[in-house]
């Protein structure tokens, strides 16, 4: 009889040990180093470019700032300037997905909505970017570059335009203590 009660007790002890060990190995501190790859928040500068020449388009507000946040599990969020007029005056936050395509390369796709001056949905914008991490001023991968496409859909979901973009950014981090 005593032997049967020892097995569940031993099982519980092993399970608790695994849970604690998992917390130590996979806890926040373990992901705070360079192993995080793309995960984190990035301060970006995006530029709409001519797809044939790669030259920036001569439109007001180009280039423009954006914040990209990449979350564990392959989702992402973006906040940035509104798309060029006359299509839209304001925009929603963007939500999307990302996946690793190589050692330091990634594919990103996100969507956001544009609204006219009356607040009416003017279109949906879908951005697809091929990204790569690069070593910055420090010994870690803290810079990112990308190039991709923008597809514009009217409120009915019909593709009405397309373009190209490129961007560059750096990881948002706490200032180093001296």
Secondary structure, DSSP 8 states (H G I E B T S, - for coil): -HHHHHHHHHHHHHHHHHHHHHHHHHSHHHHSSGGGTT-EEEEEEEEEE-TTT--B---TT-SEEEEEEEETTTEEEEEE----TTT-SEE--EEEEEEE-SSSEEEEEEEEEEE-TTS-EEEEEEEEEEEEEEE-SSSSEEEEEEEEEEEEE-TTS-EEEEEEEEEEEEE-------
